[in-house]
Amino acid sequence: YDNRIKSVVVRSTNFPGASFTISKITDERGTISYTGRILSMQHGDLFELSTVNDQLVFVKRKFYDLVNE
């Protein structure tokens, strides 16, 4: 992808099995967008990074919707 996608994964030591993933994506025009999620397999929690009113926020989703995708 010509180095246009950069990602970081952070694993929690306080909550075993939980991780935070965020990716920065730069398109051909130079526009930057972000995607990410907080996921806990052990607790069944899922939050996805979304843009709401030009701000990045985490939105709770149903964990099993992701598992079925």
Jmol script that loads the backbone (N, CA, C; Angstrom):
load data "model"
ATOM      1  N   TYR A   1       0.811  -1.205   0.000  1.00  0.00           N
ATOM      2  CA  TYR A   1       0.000   0.000   0.000  1.00  0.00           C
ATOM      3  C   TYR A   1       0.850   1.264   0.000  1.00  0.00           C
ATOM      4  N   ASP A   2       2.069   1.161  -0.442  1.00  0.00           N
ATOM      5  CA  ASP A   2       2.979   2.307  -0.552  1.00  0.00           C
ATOM      6  C   ASP A   2       3.106   3.078   0.755  1.00  0.00           C
ATOM      7  N   ASN A   3       3.086   2.359   1.874  1.00  0.00           N
ATOM      8  CA  ASN A   3       3.257   2.961   3.206  1.00  0.00           C
ATOM      9  C   ASN A   3       2.158   3.969   3.536  1.00  0.00           C
ATOM     10  N   ARG A   4       0.949   3.758   2.986  1.00  0.00           N
ATOM     11  CA  ARG A   4      -0.161   4.663   3.251  1.00  0.00           C
ATOM     12  C   ARG A   4      -1.029   4.219   4.413  1.00  0.00           C
ATOM     13  N   ILE A   5      -0.750   3.040   4.971  1.00  0.00           N
ATOM     14  CA  ILE A   5      -1.491   2.556   6.128  1.00  0.00           C
ATOM     15  C   ILE A   5      -0.502   2.289   7.253  1.00  0.00           C
ATOM     16  N   LYS A   6      -0.771   2.889   8.405  1.00  0.00           N
ATOM     17  CA  LYS A   6       0.069   2.681   9.587  1.00  0.00           C
ATOM     18  C   LYS A   6      -0.845   2.259  10.731  1.00  0.00           C
ATOM     19  N   SER A   7      -0.477   1.188  11.407  1.00  0.00           N
ATOM     20  CA  SER A   7      -1.320   0.650  12.472  1.00  0.00           C
ATOM     21  C   SER A   7      -0.531   0.421  13.747  1.00  0.00           C
ATOM     22  N   VAL A   8      -1.262   0.517  14.864  1.00  0.00           N
ATOM     23  CA  VAL A   8      -0.699   0.247  16.185  1.00  0.00           C
ATOM     24  C   VAL A   8      -1.686  -0.645  16.926  1.00  0.00           C
ATOM     25  N   VAL A   9      -1.163  -1.655  17.617  1.00  0.00           N
ATOM     26  CA  VAL A   9      -1.991  -2.525  18.453  1.00  0.00           C
ATOM     27  C   VAL A   9      -1.442  -2.450  19.870  1.00  0.00           C
ATOM     28  N   VAL A  10      -2.330  -2.142  20.831  1.00  0.00           N
ATOM     29  CA  VAL A  10      -1.951  -2.055  22.238  1.00  0.00           C
ATOM     30  C   VAL A  10      -2.733  -3.129  22.985  1.00  0.00           C
ATOM     31  N   ARG A  11      -2.012  -3.999  23.669  1.00  0.00           N
ATOM     32  CA  ARG A  11      -2.658  -5.043  24.467  1.00  0.00           C
ATOM     33  C   ARG A  11      -2.644  -4.626  25.930  1.00  0.00           C
ATOM     34  N   SER A  12      -3.778  -4.778  26.595  1.00  0.00           N
ATOM     35  CA  SER A  12      -3.930  -4.358  27.984  1.00  0.00           C
ATOM     36  C   SER A  12      -3.321  -5.384  28.929  1.00  0.00           C
ATOM     37  N   THR A  13      -2.604  -4.888  29.934  1.00  0.00           N
ATOM     38  CA  THR A  13      -2.107  -5.771  30.984  1.00  0.00           C
ATOM     39  C   THR A  13      -3.089  -5.801  32.152  1.00  0.00           C
ATOM     40  N   ASN A  14      -3.921  -4.776  32.276  1.00  0.00           N
ATOM     41  CA  ASN A  14      -4.919  -4.729  33.351  1.00  0.00           C
ATOM     42  C   ASN A  14      -6.156  -5.551  33.030  1.00  0.00           C
ATOM     43  N   PHE A  15      -6.467  -5.700  31.743  1.00  0.00           N
ATOM     44  CA  PHE A  15      -7.634  -6.454  31.297  1.00  0.00           C
ATOM     45  C   PHE A  15      -7.170  -7.499  30.293  1.00  0.00           C
ATOM     46  N   PRO A  16      -6.770  -8.682  30.771  1.00  0.00           N
ATOM     47  CA  PRO A  16      -6.246  -9.717  29.868  1.00  0.00           C
ATOM     48  C   PRO A  16      -7.220 -10.013  28.725  1.00  0.00           C
ATOM     49  N   GLY A  17      -6.681 -10.100  27.519  1.00  0.00           N
ATOM     50  CA  GLY A  17      -7.497 -10.382  26.343  1.00  0.00           C
ATOM     51  C   GLY A  17      -8.048  -9.149  25.666  1.00  0.00           C
ATOM     52  N   ALA A  18      -7.863  -7.970  26.249  1.00  0.00           N
ATOM     53  CA  ALA A  18      -8.367  -6.734  25.644  1.00  0.00           C
ATOM     54  C   ALA A  18      -7.259  -6.072  24.819  1.00  0.00           C
ATOM     55  N   SER A  19      -7.647  -5.507  23.686  1.00  0.00           N
ATOM     56  CA  SER A  19      -6.671  -4.810  22.852  1.00  0.00           C
ATOM     57  C   SER A  19      -7.321  -3.585  22.199  1.00  0.00           C
ATOM     58  N   PHE A  20      -6.477  -2.625  21.883  1.00  0.00           N
ATOM     59  CA  PHE A  20      -6.872  -1.396  21.197  1.00  0.00           C
ATOM     60  C   PHE A  20      -6.076  -1.349  19.906  1.00  0.00           C
ATOM     61  N   THR A  21      -6.766  -1.232  18.786  1.00  0.00           N
ATOM     62  CA  THR A  21      -6.135  -1.167  17.471  1.00  0.00           C
ATOM     63  C   THR A  21      -6.553   0.128  16.802  1.00  0.00           C
ATOM     64  N   ILE A  22      -5.581   0.851  16.250  1.00  0.00           N
ATOM     65  CA  ILE A  22      -5.892   2.067  15.501  1.00  0.00           C
ATOM     66  C   ILE A  22      -5.016   2.110  14.249  1.00  0.00           C
ATOM     67  N   SER A  23      -5.620   2.532  13.140  1.00  0.00           N
ATOM     68  CA  SER A  23      -4.909   2.641  11.872  1.00  0.00           C
ATOM     69  C   SER A  23      -5.131   4.016  11.270  1.00  0.00           C
ATOM     70  N   LYS A  24      -4.062   4.571  10.730  1.00  0.00           N
ATOM     71  CA  LYS A  24      -4.105   5.842  10.007  1.00  0.00           C
ATOM     72  C   LYS A  24      -3.991   5.508   8.527  1.00  0.00           C
ATOM     73  N   ILE A  25      -4.959   5.976   7.748  1.00  0.00           N
ATOM     74  CA  ILE A  25      -5.000   5.668   6.321  1.00  0.00           C
ATOM     75  C   ILE A  25      -4.916   6.968   5.532  1.00  0.00           C
ATOM     76  N   THR A  26      -3.972   7.052   4.619  1.00  0.00           N
ATOM     77  CA  THR A  26      -3.809   8.212   3.752  1.00  0.00           C
ATOM     78  C   THR A  26      -4.175   7.796   2.333  1.00  0.00           C
ATOM     79  N   ASP A  27      -5.185   8.444   1.736  1.00  0.00           N
ATOM     80  CA  ASP A  27      -5.592   8.071   0.381  1.00  0.00           C
ATOM     81  C   ASP A  27      -4.699   8.751  -0.660  1.00  0.00           C
ATOM     82  N   GLU A  28      -5.002   8.511  -1.927  1.00  0.00           N
ATOM     83  CA  GLU A  28      -4.183   9.027  -3.022  1.00  0.00           C
ATOM     84  C   GLU A  28      -4.111  10.550  -3.050  1.00  0.00           C
ATOM     85  N   ARG A  29      -5.150  11.222  -2.527  1.00  0.00           N
ATOM     86  CA  ARG A  29      -5.188  12.692  -2.520  1.00  0.00           C
ATOM     87  C   ARG A  29      -4.513  13.281  -1.278  1.00  0.00           C
ATOM     88  N   GLY A  30      -4.080  12.422  -0.349  1.00  0.00           N
ATOM     89  CA  GLY A  30      -3.446  12.896   0.870  1.00  0.00           C
ATOM     90  C   GLY A  30      -4.406  13.079   2.035  1.00  0.00           C
ATOM     91  N   THR A  31      -5.675  12.717   1.837  1.00  0.00           N
ATOM     92  CA  THR A  31      -6.659  12.818   2.910  1.00  0.00           C
ATOM     93  C   THR A  31      -6.415  11.711   3.931  1.00  0.00           C
ATOM     94  N   ILE A  32      -6.400  12.084   5.201  1.00  0.00           N
ATOM     95  CA  ILE A  32      -6.129  11.132   6.278  1.00  0.00           C
ATOM     96  C   ILE A  32      -7.433  10.747   6.967  1.00  0.00           C
ATOM     97  N   SER A  33      -7.592   9.453   7.195  1.00  0.00           N
ATOM     98  CA  SER A  33      -8.729   8.959   7.977  1.00  0.00           C
ATOM     99  C   SER A  33      -8.198   7.932   8.979  1.00  0.00           C
ATOM    100  N   TYR A  34      -9.007   7.675   9.998  1.00  0.00           N
ATOM    101  CA  TYR A  34      -8.611   6.730  11.045  1.00  0.00           C
ATOM    102  C   TYR A  34      -9.687   5.675  11.216  1.00  0.00           C
ATOM    103  N   THR A  35      -9.258   4.482  11.526  1.00  0.00           N
ATOM    104  CA  THR A  35     -10.154   3.403  11.870  1.00  0.00           C
ATOM    105  C   THR A  35      -9.570   2.681  13.075  1.00  0.00           C
ATOM    106  N   GLY A  36     -10.433   2.160  13.918  1.00  0.00           N
ATOM    107  CA  GLY A  36      -9.909   1.469  15.087  1.00  0.00           C
ATOM    108  C   GLY A  36     -11.001   0.813  15.891  1.00  0.00           C
ATOM    109  N   ARG A  37     -10.563   0.045  16.876  1.00  0.00           N
ATOM    110  CA  ARG A  37     -11.518  -0.615  17.767  1.00  0.00           C
ATOM    111  C   ARG A  37     -10.847  -1.025  19.062  1.00  0.00           C
ATOM    112  N   ILE A  38     -11.668  -1.117  20.081  1.00  0.00           N
ATOM    113  CA  ILE A  38     -11.272  -1.709  21.348  1.00  0.00           C
ATOM    114  C   ILE A  38     -12.056  -3.012  21.442  1.00  0.00           C
ATOM    115  N   LEU A  39     -11.337  -4.105  21.676  1.00  0.00           N
ATOM    116  CA  LEU A  39     -11.960  -5.411  21.658  1.00  0.00           C
ATOM    117  C   LEU A  39     -11.493  -6.230  22.841  1.00  0.00           C
ATOM    118  N   SER A  40     -12.438  -6.846  23.534  1.00  0.00           N
ATOM    119  CA  SER A  40     -12.120  -7.769  24.618  1.00  0.00           C
ATOM    120  C   SER A  40     -12.827  -9.082  24.351  1.00  0.00           C
ATOM    121  N   MET A  41     -12.066 -10.082  23.951  1.00  0.00           N
ATOM    122  CA  MET A  41     -12.638 -11.404  23.688  1.00  0.00           C
ATOM    123  C   MET A  41     -13.169 -12.021  24.980  1.00  0.00           C
ATOM    124  N   GLN A  42     -12.451 -11.794  26.070  1.00  0.00           N
ATOM    125  CA  GLN A  42     -12.827 -12.394  27.346  1.00  0.00           C
ATOM    126  C   GLN A  42     -14.126 -11.812  27.892  1.00  0.00           C
ATOM    127  N   HIS A  43     -14.321 -10.514  27.733  1.00  0.00           N
ATOM    128  CA  HIS A  43     -15.491  -9.847  28.294  1.00  0.00           C
ATOM    129  C   HIS A  43     -16.611  -9.621  27.280  1.00  0.00           C
ATOM    130  N   GLY A  44     -16.342  -9.873  25.998  1.00  0.00           N
ATOM    131  CA  GLY A  44     -17.362  -9.692  24.972  1.00  0.00           C
ATOM    132  C   GLY A  44     -17.681  -8.242  24.685  1.00  0.00           C
ATOM    133  N   ASP A  45     -16.683  -7.353  24.850  1.00  0.00           N
ATOM    134  CA  ASP A  45     -16.883  -5.922  24.604  1.00  0.00           C
ATOM    135  C   ASP A  45     -16.280  -5.528  23.261  1.00  0.00           C
ATOM    136  N   LEU A  46     -16.954  -4.607  22.571  1.00  0.00           N
ATOM    137  CA  LEU A  46     -16.465  -4.096  21.302  1.00  0.00           C
ATOM    138  C   LEU A  46     -16.869  -2.639  21.158  1.00  0.00           C
ATOM    139  N   PHE A  47     -15.887  -1.795  20.893  1.00  0.00           N
ATOM    140  CA  PHE A  47     -16.114  -0.384  20.595  1.00  0.00           C
ATOM    141  C   PHE A  47     -15.396  -0.079  19.284  1.00  0.00           C
ATOM    142  N   GLU A  48     -16.097   0.543  18.340  1.00  0.00           N
ATOM    143  CA  GLU A  48     -15.483   0.910  17.072  1.00  0.00           C
ATOM    144  C   GLU A  48     -15.323   2.415  16.985  1.00  0.00           C
ATOM    145  N   LEU A  49     -14.212   2.834  16.405  1.00  0.00           N
ATOM    146  CA  LEU A  49     -13.938   4.247  16.212  1.00  0.00           C
ATOM    147  C   LEU A  49     -14.788   4.757  15.050  1.00  0.00           C
ATOM    148  N   SER A  50     -15.554   5.810  15.291  1.00  0.00           N
ATOM    149  CA  SER A  50     -16.421   6.397  14.268  1.00  0.00           C
ATOM    150  C   SER A  50     -16.278   7.912  14.292  1.00  0.00           C
ATOM    151  N   THR A  51     -16.645   8.542  13.183  1.00  0.00           N
ATOM    152  CA  THR A  51     -16.647   9.996  13.110  1.00  0.00           C
ATOM    153  C   THR A  51     -18.073  10.486  13.312  1.00  0.00           C
ATOM    154  N   VAL A  52     -18.268  11.315  14.342  1.00  0.00           N
ATOM    155  CA  VAL A  52     -19.570  11.895  14.651  1.00  0.00           C
ATOM    156  C   VAL A  52     -19.365  13.393  14.829  1.00  0.00           C
ATOM    157  N   ASN A  53     -20.065  14.192  14.023  1.00  0.00           N
ATOM    158  CA  ASN A  53     -19.931  15.657  14.069  1.00  0.00           C
ATOM    159  C   ASN A  53     -18.473  16.091  13.975  1.00  0.00           C
ATOM    160  N   ASP A  54     -17.752  15.496  13.020  1.00  0.00           N
ATOM    161  CA  ASP A  54     -16.342  15.816  12.773  1.00  0.00           C
ATOM    162  C   ASP A  54     -15.424  15.511  13.958  1.00  0.00           C
ATOM    163  N   GLN A  55     -15.842  14.615  14.846  1.00  0.00           N
ATOM    164  CA  GLN A  55     -15.004  14.187  15.964  1.00  0.00           C
ATOM    165  C   GLN A  55     -14.931  12.671  15.966  1.00  0.00           C
ATOM    166  N   LEU A  56     -13.777  12.154  16.376  1.00  0.00           N
ATOM    167  CA  LEU A  56     -13.630  10.712  16.506  1.00  0.00           C
ATOM    168  C   LEU A  56     -14.146  10.276  17.867  1.00  0.00           C
ATOM    169  N   VAL A  57     -15.044   9.308  17.866  1.00  0.00           N
ATOM    170  CA  VAL A  57     -15.623   8.796  19.103  1.00  0.00           C
ATOM    171  C   VAL A  57     -15.694   7.271  19.008  1.00  0.00           C
ATOM    172  N   PHE A  58     -15.743   6.620  20.170  1.00  0.00           N
ATOM    173  CA  PHE A  58     -15.950   5.174  20.193  1.00  0.00           C
ATOM    174  C   PHE A  58     -17.430   4.883  20.356  1.00  0.00           C
ATOM    175  N   VAL A  59     -17.943   3.989  19.520  1.00  0.00           N
ATOM    176  CA  VAL A  59     -19.339   3.593  19.547  1.00  0.00           C
ATOM    177  C   VAL A  59     -19.397   2.113  19.915  1.00  0.00           C
ATOM    178  N   LYS A  60     -20.202   1.794  20.940  1.00  0.00           N
ATOM    179  CA  LYS A  60     -20.334   0.405  21.374  1.00  0.00           C
ATOM    180  C   LYS A  60     -21.121  -0.376  20.332  1.00  0.00           C
ATOM    181  N   ARG A  61     -20.588  -1.525  19.961  1.00  0.00           N
ATOM    182  CA  ARG A  61     -21.273  -2.420  19.037  1.00  0.00           C
ATOM    183  C   ARG A  61     -21.478  -3.758  19.717  1.00  0.00           C
ATOM    184  N   LYS A  62     -22.336  -4.540  19.151  1.00  0.00           N
ATOM    185  CA  LYS A  62     -22.561  -5.882  19.679  1.00  0.00           C
ATOM    186  C   LYS A  62     -21.390  -6.776  19.265  1.00  0.00           C
ATOM    187  N   PHE A  63     -20.772  -7.366  20.256  1.00  0.00           N
ATOM    188  CA  PHE A  63     -19.594  -8.199  20.038  1.00  0.00           C
ATOM    189  C   PHE A  63     -19.887  -9.325  19.048  1.00  0.00           C
ATOM    190  N   TYR A  64     -21.023  -9.948  19.161  1.00  0.00           N
ATOM    191  CA  TYR A  64     -21.317 -11.105  18.334  1.00  0.00           C
ATOM    192  C   TYR A  64     -21.612 -10.719  16.870  1.00  0.00           C
ATOM    193  N   ASP A  65     -21.918  -9.439  16.602  1.00  0.00           N
ATOM    194  CA  ASP A  65     -22.027  -8.985  15.224  1.00  0.00           C
ATOM    195  C   ASP A  65     -20.672  -9.067  14.541  1.00  0.00           C
ATOM    196  N   LEU A  66     -19.619  -8.747  15.262  1.00  0.00           N
ATOM    197  CA  LEU A  66     -18.266  -8.826  14.719  1.00  0.00           C
ATOM    198  C   LEU A  66     -17.863 -10.279  14.516  1.00  0.00           C
ATOM    199  N   VAL A  67     -18.157 -11.113  15.491  1.00  0.00           N
ATOM    200  CA  VAL A  67     -17.778 -12.515  15.412  1.00  0.00           C
ATOM    201  C   VAL A  67     -18.450 -13.195  14.215  1.00  0.00           C
ATOM    202  N   ASN A  68     -19.677 -12.785  13.892  1.00  0.00           N
ATOM    203  CA  ASN A  68     -20.403 -13.377  12.771  1.00  0.00           C
ATOM    204  C   ASN A  68     -19.988 -12.818  11.424  1.00  0.00           C
ATOM    205  N   GLU A  69     -19.252 -11.680  11.382  1.00  0.00           N
ATOM    206  CA  GLU A  69     -18.868 -11.058  10.110  1.00  0.00           C
ATOM    207  C   GLU A  69     -17.878 -11.892   9.360  1.00  0.00           C
TER     208      GLU A  69
END
end "model"
wireframe off; spacefill off
backbone 0.3
color backbone group
